[in-house]
Amino acid sequence: MKTILLVEDDPSLADGLLLNLEAEGYQVIHVDNGNLVLDEFGRGNFDLILLDIMLPGVDGLTLCKKIRAQGHTLPIMFISARSESDEKIEGIVAGGDDYITKPFEVAELLARIQGIFRRQAWLTTRETESEIYEFDGRWINFKTFQAKGPGGRSDLTRKECMVIKYLVERAGEVVSRDQLLDAVWGYHIYPTNRTIDNFILKLRKILEDDARDPKYIETIRGVGYRFALPDRK
């Protein structure tokens, strides 16, 4: 049974979500004030946080950043009435895995939750032969979300880890930005291709000798990217 921490201050919406999530077999803990979230989070073992942004006390974006700063990698989905593209991207940059705009259909929310858990399961599969992928004195640990490059060891976000895993599993193949968006974020129309480029830049800074002249994560102009590796382990 998956356990969800629901952070929502609208009583009617919270009651409806509790009813539907529990009917789907999830165990749900509800918090209605941002000041209580970190304490509740510390007491539980959660698989997902559904997090409203506009909360009494501490807002959702700040809470997400604090949770990520503590090294926690569990999925976080924002629930918000703020629907502008820049606000959605802000949620992703803060560490969110998804962002659903109020009002929404419960069926869509449930589908997105299932998608998050499906991608989470893919991230932990052994398709890369080992949880640690090594090449040319570098490595990526898909379990601990860490990587080591010329500059030393670095922590990866969940999404950064998913992006590089998708490329590694298709080493030598050209992968489009749309393929990455669908595999890592799902079918939604955000984030933009520009956001994908920013993720690639961060990975290059960790793994490449020179991020401006990449040897491993190549840009295929007008198409996407290719993980080029002559001696794969």
DRENTIFI-589694 format. One record per residue: residue in three letters; x, y, z of N, C-alpha, C, O in turn. Coordinates in steps of 0.05 Angstrom, whole numbers, padded with zeros to 5 digits, always signed. Example, Ala and Ser with C-alpha at 12.3 -4.5 7.8 and 13.67 -1.06 7.14 Angstrom:
BEGIN
Ala+00264-00114+00156+00246-00090+00156+00264-00066+00156+00285-00066+00169
Ser+00257-00045+00142+00273-00021+00143+00258+00001+00157+00268+00023+00161
% end
This chain:
BEGIN
Met+00017-00024+00000+00000+00000+00000+00017+00025+00000+00035+00028+00017
Lys+00013+00043-00019+00028+00068-00020+00015+00088-00001-00009+00089+00002
Thr+00032+00104+00011+00023+00124+00030+00028+00152+00019+00050+00158+00010
Ile+00007+00168+00019+00008+00195+00007+00004+00216+00029-00014+00213+00046
Leu+00020+00236+00029+00016+00259+00047+00001+00281+00031+00013+00292+00012
Leu-00023+00286+00038-00040+00306+00024-00039+00332+00040-00046+00333+00063
Val-00029+00353+00027-00027+00380+00039-00045+00399+00025-00038+00409+00003
Glu-00069+00404+00036-00089+00420+00023-00106+00433+00044-00116+00420+00063
Asp-00110+00460+00042-00125+00474+00063-00154+00479+00056-00169+00489+00072
Asp-00163+00471+00032-00191+00473+00024-00205+00448+00035-00201+00426+00025
Pro-00223+00451+00055-00235+00427+00068-00251+00410+00048-00249+00385+00049
Ser-00267+00422+00031-00284+00407+00013-00266+00391-00008-00272+00368-00013
Leu-00246+00404-00018-00228+00391-00037-00213+00369-00023-00210+00347-00034
Ala-00203+00374+00001-00188+00354+00016-00205+00330+00022-00196+00307+00019
Asp-00230+00334+00030-00248+00312+00036-00253+00294+00011-00253+00270+00012
Gly-00257+00308-00012-00262+00293-00037-00237+00277-00045-00239+00254-00054
Leu-00214+00289-00042-00189+00275-00049-00184+00251-00031-00176+00230-00040
Leu-00189+00255-00005-00185+00233+00014-00203+00210+00007-00194+00187+00006
Leu-00228+00215+00001-00247+00194-00006-00238+00179-00031-00238+00154-00031
Asn-00230+00194-00052-00223+00180-00077-00196+00166-00076-00193+00145-00087
Leu-00177+00178-00062-00150+00165-00059-00152+00139-00043-00140+00119-00050
Glu-00167+00140-00021-00171+00116-00005-00186+00095-00020-00181+00071-00016
Ala-00205+00103-00037-00220+00084-00053-00201+00070-00073-00207+00047-00081
Glu-00180+00083-00081-00160+00071-00099-00140+00054-00085-00122+00042-00098
Gly-00142+00052-00058-00124+00035-00043-00100+00049-00031-00082+00036-00020
Tyr-00099+00076-00032-00077+00090-00020-00083+00096+00009-00106+00101+00017
Gln-00062+00096+00025-00065+00107+00053-00058+00136+00052-00038+00144+00041
Val-00075+00153+00064-00072+00182+00061-00071+00195+00088-00088+00190+00106
Ile-00051+00212+00092-00049+00229+00116-00054+00258+00106-00041+00267+00087
His-00072+00273+00119-00079+00300+00110-00069+00321+00130-00071+00318+00154
Val-00057+00342+00118-00047+00365+00133-00059+00390+00119-00058+00391+00095
Asp-00068+00409+00135-00081+00433+00123-00066+00459+00128-00076+00480+00122
Asn-00042+00457+00139-00027+00481+00145+00003+00476+00139+00014+00456+00147
Gly+00015+00495+00125+00043+00491+00117+00062+00489+00141+00083+00476+00138
Asn+00055+00501+00163+00073+00500+00187+00075+00471+00198+00093+00465+00213
Leu+00056+00454+00192+00055+00427+00203+00067+00406+00185+00071+00383+00193
Val+00074+00413+00161+00081+00393+00141+00107+00379+00148+00109+00354+00147
Leu+00128+00394+00154+00154+00381+00159+00154+00363+00183+00167+00342+00182
Asp+00139+00370+00204+00137+00352+00227+00122+00327+00219+00131+00305+00227
Glu+00100+00329+00204+00085+00306+00196+00102+00288+00177+00101+00264+00179
Phe+00116+00301+00159+00133+00287+00141+00154+00271+00155+00161+00249+00148
Gly+00165+00283+00176+00186+00269+00192+00176+00245+00207+00192+00228+00214
Arg+00150+00245+00212+00139+00222+00228+00131+00199+00210+00127+00176+00220
Gly+00129+00203+00184+00118+00182+00167+00138+00172+00147+00160+00182+00145
Asn+00129+00152+00132+00145+00140+00110+00128+00142+00085+00113+00123+00078
Phe+00129+00164+00071+00111+00170+00050+00123+00163+00022+00147+00163+00019
Asp+00105+00156+00004+00113+00150-00024+00108+00173-00043+00119+00174-00064
Leu+00091+00192-00034+00084+00215-00051+00073+00237-00034+00060+00232-00014
Ile+00079+00262-00042+00066+00286-00029+00049+00300-00050+00059+00307-00071
Leu+00024+00304-00044+00007+00322-00060+00006+00348-00045-00004+00350-00023
Leu+00017+00369-00057+00024+00393-00043+00012+00418-00056+00019+00426-00078
Asp-00007+00430-00041-00018+00456-00050+00004+00477-00048+00021+00475-00030
Ile+00003+00497-00065+00023+00519-00064+00015+00541-00045+00030+00550-00028
Met-00010+00550-00047-00020+00572-00030-00031+00560-00005-00054+00550-00004
Leu-00015+00561+00016-00023+00549+00042-00020+00569+00065-00004+00588+00063
Pro-00036+00567+00085-00030+00582+00109-00004+00573+00122+00003+00550+00121
Gly+00011+00592+00133+00037+00585+00143+00058+00585+00121+00060+00604+00106
Val+00073+00563+00118+00094+00561+00098+00081+00553+00071+00065+00534+00070
Asp+00089+00566+00049+00077+00559+00023+00090+00534+00012+00111+00525+00021
Gly+00076+00522-00008+00084+00497-00019+00111+00497-00032+00127+00478-00030
Leu+00118+00518-00047+00144+00519-00060+00167+00519-00040+00187+00505-00044
Thr+00164+00534-00019+00184+00534+00002+00187+00507+00015+00209+00498+00021
Leu+00164+00494+00020+00165+00467+00033+00179+00447+00015+00195+00431+00024
Cys+00173+00449-00011+00186+00430-00030+00217+00434-00030+00232+00415-00029
Lys+00225+00459-00030+00254+00465-00030+00267+00455-00004+00289+00445-00005
Lys+00253+00458+00018+00264+00448+00044+00267+00418+00044+00286+00407+00054
Ile+00247+00404+00034+00247+00375+00033+00270+00365+00015+00284+00347+00022
Arg+00273+00378-00008+00295+00371-00026+00322+00377-00014+00341+00362-00017
Ala+00324+00399+00000+00350+00407+00013+00358+00387+00034+00382+00385+00040
Gln+00339+00373+00045+00345+00352+00065+00353+00326+00052+00360+00306+00066
Gly+00353+00325+00026+00362+00301+00011+00340+00281+00005+00346+00259-00004
His+00315+00288+00010+00292+00269+00005+00285+00270-00025+00283+00292-00037
Thr+00281+00247-00037+00277+00245-00066+00249+00235-00073+00243+00229-00096
Leu+00231+00231-00053+00205+00221-00060+00190+00240-00078+00196+00264-00078
Pro+00172+00230-00095+00158+00248-00114+00140+00268-00100+00128+00262-00079
Ile+00139+00292-00111+00121+00313-00102+00105+00324-00125+00116+00332-00146
Met+00079+00324-00122+00061+00335-00142+00048+00360-00131+00035+00359-00109
Phe+00051+00383-00145+00038+00407-00136+00009+00408-00145+00002+00399-00167
Ile-00008+00418-00127-00036+00423-00133-00040+00453-00130-00036+00464-00108
Ser-00049+00467-00151-00049+00496-00149-00070+00508-00168-00076+00497-00189
Ala-00080+00532-00160-00097+00547-00178-00081+00565-00196-00092+00577-00215
Arg-00055+00566-00192-00037+00582-00209-00031+00566-00234-00019+00545-00233
Ser-00039+00577-00257-00038+00560-00282-00019+00571-00303-00017+00558-00324
Glu-00005+00592-00298+00013+00603-00318+00037+00584-00322+00046+00570-00303
Ser+00048+00583-00346+00070+00565-00353+00094+00571-00335+00107+00552-00326
Asp+00100+00596-00331+00124+00603-00315+00121+00593-00286+00140+00585-00273
Glu+00096+00593-00276+00091+00583-00249+00095+00553-00247+00104+00542-00227
Lys+00086+00539-00268+00090+00510-00269+00120+00503-00270+00129+00485-00256
Ile+00135+00518-00287+00163+00513-00289+00177+00519-00262+00195+00505-00254
Glu+00167+00540-00248+00178+00547-00222+00175+00523-00203+00193+00518-00187
Gly+00152+00510-00204+00147+00486-00187+00166+00464-00194+00175+00450-00175
Ile+00172+00460-00219+00190+00439-00227+00219+00445-00218+00233+00428-00208
Val+00227+00470-00222+00253+00479-00213+00257+00476-00183+00278+00469-00173
Ala+00235+00480-00168+00236+00477-00139+00239+00448-00130+00246+00443-00107
Gly+00235+00430-00149+00238+00401-00142+00213+00385-00146+00213+00361-00138
Gly+00192+00396-00157+00167+00381-00161+00169+00362-00185+00185+00366-00204
Asp+00154+00340-00183+00154+00320-00204+00130+00324-00223+00131+00315-00246
Asp+00109+00338-00214+00086+00343-00231+00071+00367-00219+00077+00376-00197
Tyr+00052+00377-00234+00038+00402-00227+00010+00400-00240+00008+00400-00264
Ile-00010+00399-00224-00037+00398-00234-00053+00423-00225-00050+00431-00202
Thr-00068+00434-00244-00081+00460-00239-00110+00456-00231-00125+00441-00243
Lys-00118+00470-00210-00146+00470-00202-00162+00488-00221-00152+00508-00231
Pro-00188+00480-00227-00200+00455-00219-00191+00432-00237-00184+00437-00260
Phe-00192+00408-00227-00184+00385-00243-00203+00362-00239-00217+00361-00218
Glu-00203+00343-00257-00218+00319-00255-00202+00299-00237-00178+00296-00241
Val-00216+00286-00219-00203+00266-00202-00190+00244-00219-00168+00235-00212
Ala-00203+00237-00241-00191+00216-00258-00164+00224-00269-00146+00207-00271
Glu-00161+00250-00275-00135+00259-00285-00114+00258-00263-00092+00250-00268
Leu-00122+00267-00239-00103+00265-00217-00094+00237-00212-00070+00232-00208
Leu-00113+00218-00211-00106+00190-00207-00087+00179-00228-00069+00164-00223
Ala-00093+00187-00253-00076+00178-00276-00047+00189-00273-00028+00175-00278
Arg-00045+00214-00264-00019+00226-00261-00004+00212-00238+00020+00208-00239
Ile-00018+00206-00216-00005+00192-00194+00005+00165-00203+00028+00157-00196
Gln-00011+00151-00218-00002+00125-00229+00022+00128-00247+00041+00111-00247
Gly+00022+00150-00263+00045+00155-00280+00071+00160-00264+00092+00151-00271
Ile+00068+00175-00242+00091+00181-00225+00102+00154-00214+00127+00150-00214
Phe+00085+00137-00204+00094+00112-00192+00106+00094-00214+00125+00079-00208
Arg+00095+00095-00238+00105+00079-00260+00133+00088-00267+00151+00071-00272
Arg+00138+00114-00269+00164+00124-00276+00184+00119-00253+00208+00115-00258
Gln+00174+00120-00229+00191+00114-00206+00200+00085-00207+00224+00080-00201
Ala+00183+00067-00214+00190+00039-00217+00211+00035-00239+00229+00020-00236
Trp+00207+00049-00261+00226+00048-00283+00254+00057-00274+00274+00045-00282
Leu+00255+00078-00258+00280+00089-00249+00296+00069-00233+00320+00069-00233
Thr+00282+00051-00219+00295+00032-00202+00299+00004-00215+00308-00014-00202
Thr+00292+00002-00240+00296-00024-00254+00326-00028-00259+00342-00009-00257
Arg+00333-00052-00267+00361-00059-00271+00368-00060-00301+00387-00074-00309
Glu+00354-00044-00317+00359-00045-00346+00387-00034-00353+00397-00041-00374
Thr+00399-00019-00335+00425-00009-00340+00446-00028-00329+00470-00021-00326
Glu+00438-00054-00323+00455-00076-00315+00464-00074-00286+00471-00094-00273
Ser+00465-00050-00274+00473-00046-00247+00462-00020-00237+00457-00002-00254
Glu+00458-00017-00211+00449+00009-00201+00470+00030-00204+00464+00054-00203
Ile+00496+00022-00208+00517+00040-00213+00527+00036-00242+00536+00015-00249
Tyr+00526+00057-00257+00535+00056-00285+00562+00071-00287+00564+00094-00280
Glu+00583+00057-00297+00610+00068-00298+00619+00071-00326+00613+00055-00344
Phe+00633+00093-00332+00645+00097-00358+00668+00118-00356+00665+00139-00344
Asp+00691+00111-00367+00714+00129-00369+00720+00143-00342+00725+00167-00342
Gly+00721+00128-00320+00727+00140-00295+00705+00156-00282+00709+00169-00262
Arg+00681+00155-00294+00658+00169-00284+00637+00148-00275+00639+00125-00284
Trp+00618+00156-00259+00597+00138-00252+00571+00153-00245+00572+00176-00237
Ile+00549+00138-00248+00522+00148-00240+00510+00127-00223+00508+00103-00231
Asn+00500+00134-00200+00486+00116-00182+00456+00122-00183+00447+00142-00173
Phe+00441+00104-00196+00412+00108-00200+00396+00103-00175+00372+00109-00174
Lys+00409+00092-00155+00395+00087-00129+00398+00110-00110+00379+00118-00097
Thr+00422+00121-00109+00427+00143-00090+00425+00171-00102+00427+00191-00089
Phe+00420+00172-00129+00418+00197-00144+00444+00213-00141+00443+00237-00135
Gln+00466+00200-00145+00492+00214-00144+00508+00207-00169+00503+00187-00182
Ala+00526+00225-00176+00544+00220-00199+00571+00231-00193+00575+00249-00177
Lys+00591+00219-00206+00618+00229-00203+00630+00234-00231+00630+00217-00248
Gly+00640+00259-00234+00654+00267-00258+00681+00278-00253+00692+00274-00231
Pro+00692+00293-00272+00719+00304-00268+00720+00323-00243+00742+00326-00231
Gly+00698+00336-00237+00699+00354-00214+00692+00341-00187+00691+00355-00167
Gly+00689+00315-00187+00682+00302-00162+00653+00292-00161+00640+00291-00182
Arg+00644+00286-00137+00618+00275-00133+00597+00297-00132+00602+00318-00120
Ser+00573+00292-00143+00551+00311-00143+00525+00296-00138+00522+00273-00145
Asp+00506+00310-00125+00479+00300-00121+00462+00307-00146+00464+00329-00156
Leu+00446+00288-00154+00427+00293-00176+00399+00295-00165+00392+00283-00144
Thr+00382+00310-00178+00354+00309-00172+00342+00284-00185+00354+00271-00201
Arg+00317+00278-00176+00304+00254-00188+00302+00258-00219+00307+00239-00234
Lys+00294+00281-00228+00290+00286-00256+00316+00285-00271+00318+00273-00293
Glu+00338+00296-00260+00364+00294-00273+00372+00265-00276+00383+00257-00296
Cys+00367+00249-00255+00374+00221-00256+00358+00206-00277+00369+00189-00291
Met+00333+00213-00280+00316+00201-00300+00324+00208-00328+00324+00191-00346
Val+00332+00233-00332+00341+00242-00358+00366+00226-00367+00367+00216-00389
Ile+00386+00225-00350+00411+00211-00357+00406+00181-00360+00419+00168-00376
Lys+00389+00170-00343+00383+00141-00346+00370+00135-00373+00377+00115-00386
Tyr+00352+00152-00381+00339+00148-00407+00359+00148-00430+00358+00132-00449
Leu+00378+00167-00428+00398+00170-00449+00417+00146-00448+00425+00135-00469
Val+00426+00138-00424+00445+00116-00421+00433+00090-00432+00447+00075-00445
Glu+00407+00085-00426+00395+00060-00436+00393+00059-00466+00389+00038-00478
Arg+00396+00083-00479+00394+00084-00508+00421+00095-00520+00421+00109-00539
Ala+00443+00087-00507+00469+00096-00516+00473+00091-00545+00468+00069-00555
Gly+00482+00112-00560+00486+00110-00589+00462+00118-00605+00465+00123-00629
Glu+00438+00120-00592+00414+00127-00607+00409+00157-00604+00416+00169-00583
Val+00396+00169-00624+00387+00197-00622+00360+00197-00608+00342+00184-00616
Val+00359+00213-00586+00334+00215-00570+00324+00244-00573+00338+00263-00568
Ser+00299+00246-00581+00287+00273-00584+00279+00285-00557+00276+00271-00538
Arg+00276+00311-00557+00267+00325-00533+00239+00315-00525+00233+00312-00501
Asp+00222+00311-00545+00195+00301-00539+00196+00274-00526+00180+00268-00508
Gln+00214+00256-00534+00217+00230-00521+00224+00233-00492+00214+00219-00475
Leu+00243+00251-00487+00251+00256-00459+00229+00267-00443+00224+00259-00420
Leu+00214+00286-00454+00191+00298-00440+00171+00277-00432+00161+00276-00410
Asp+00165+00259-00451+00145+00239-00446+00154+00218-00426+00139+00210-00409
Ala+00180+00210-00428+00190+00190-00410+00194+00200-00381+00189+00185-00362
Val+00202+00224-00378+00210+00235-00352+00187+00250-00338+00184+00248-00314
Trp+00172+00265-00354+00150+00280-00342+00122+00270-00349+00103+00277-00336
Gly+00120+00253-00368+00093+00243-00376+00083+00258-00400+00098+00271-00415
Tyr+00057+00255-00405+00046+00265-00430+00040+00295-00430+00031+00306-00450
His+00045+00308-00407+00037+00336-00404+00053+00354-00423+00075+00347-00432
Ile+00043+00377-00428+00055+00395-00448+00077+00412-00436+00089+00429-00450
Tyr+00083+00409-00411+00105+00423-00398+00123+00403-00385+00113+00381-00380
Pro+00147+00408-00378+00161+00433-00383+00168+00437-00412+00162+00419-00428
Thr+00180+00459-00419+00186+00465-00447+00212+00451-00455+00227+00441-00438
Asn+00217+00452-00481+00243+00441-00490+00266+00456-00478+00288+00444-00474
Arg+00262+00482-00472+00283+00497-00460+00291+00486-00433+00314+00486-00425
Thr+00271+00476-00418+00276+00463-00392+00293+00438-00395+00311+00433-00380
Ile+00287+00422-00416+00303+00398-00421+00332+00407-00426+00351+00394-00416
Asp+00336+00428-00442+00364+00437-00447+00378+00445-00422+00402+00440-00419
Asn+00364+00457-00403+00376+00465-00378+00385+00440-00362+00406+00440-00349
Phe+00369+00419-00362+00376+00394-00349+00401+00382-00361+00418+00372-00347
Ile+00402+00382-00388+00425+00371-00402+00450+00387-00395+00471+00376-00391
Leu+00448+00413-00393+00471+00430-00386+00481+00423-00358+00505+00422-00354
Lys+00463+00419-00339+00471+00411-00312+00486+00384-00313+00507+00382-00299
Leu+00476+00365-00327+00489+00339-00329+00516+00341-00342+00535+00327-00334
Arg+00518+00357-00362+00544+00361-00376+00565+00373-00356+00588+00365-00357
Lys+00556+00392-00340+00575+00404-00321+00586+00384-00301+00608+00387-00291
Ile+00570+00363-00296+00578+00342-00277+00596+00321-00291+00616+00312-00280
Leu+00588+00313-00315+00600+00289-00327+00621+00295-00349+00638+00278-00355
Glu+00620+00318-00360+00639+00324-00383+00664+00338-00373+00664+00351-00352
Asp+00686+00334-00388+00710+00350-00382+00705+00379-00388+00715+00397-00374
Asp+00690+00385-00409+00684+00412-00418+00655+00412-00427+00648+00401-00448
Ala+00638+00425-00411+00609+00425-00417+00603+00439-00443+00583+00434-00456
Arg+00621+00457-00452+00617+00471-00477+00625+00454-00502+00618+00460-00524
Asp+00641+00433-00497+00650+00415-00518+00645+00386-00509+00664+00372-00504
Pro+00620+00378-00507+00613+00352-00495+00623+00328-00512+00621+00329-00536
Lys+00632+00308-00498+00642+00284-00510+00621+00261-00508+00620+00244-00525
Tyr+00606+00262-00486+00587+00240-00480+00558+00247-00487+00544+00232-00500
Ile+00548+00270-00477+00521+00278-00482+00521+00298-00505+00524+00322-00502
Glu+00518+00287-00529+00520+00302-00554+00493+00315-00561+00472+00304-00556
Thr+00494+00339-00572+00471+00352-00584+00469+00345-00613+00487+00348-00628
Ile+00445+00335-00621+00439+00329-00649+00421+00352-00658+00397+00352-00653
Arg+00433+00371-00671+00419+00396-00677+00392+00392-00691+00390+00377-00711
Gly+00372+00405-00680+00345+00403-00692+00330+00378-00684+00306+00375-00691
Val+00343+00360-00669+00329+00334-00662+00329+00330-00632+00308+00329-00619
Gly+00353+00328-00620+00354+00323-00591+00382+00317-00582+00400+00332-00587
Tyr+00385+00293-00569+00411+00287-00557+00418+00258-00562+00401+00241-00569
Arg+00444+00252-00558+00454+00224-00560+00475+00220-00539+00493+00237-00536
Phe+00473+00198-00525+00494+00190-00506+00513+00173-00521+00508+00150-00528
Ala+00537+00184-00526+00557+00171-00542+00578+00159-00524+00592+00174-00510
Leu+00581+00133-00525+00600+00120-00508+00613+00097-00522+00600+00077-00528
Pro+00639+00098-00529+00652+00077-00544+00658+00052-00528+00658+00030-00539
Asp+00661+00055-00501+00669+00032-00485+00650+00030-00461+00657+00038-00439
Arg+00627+00018-00466+00606+00017-00445+00611-00006-00426+00617-00028-00435
Lys+00609-00001-00400+00610-00022-00380+00583-00029-00370+00579-00046-00353
% end
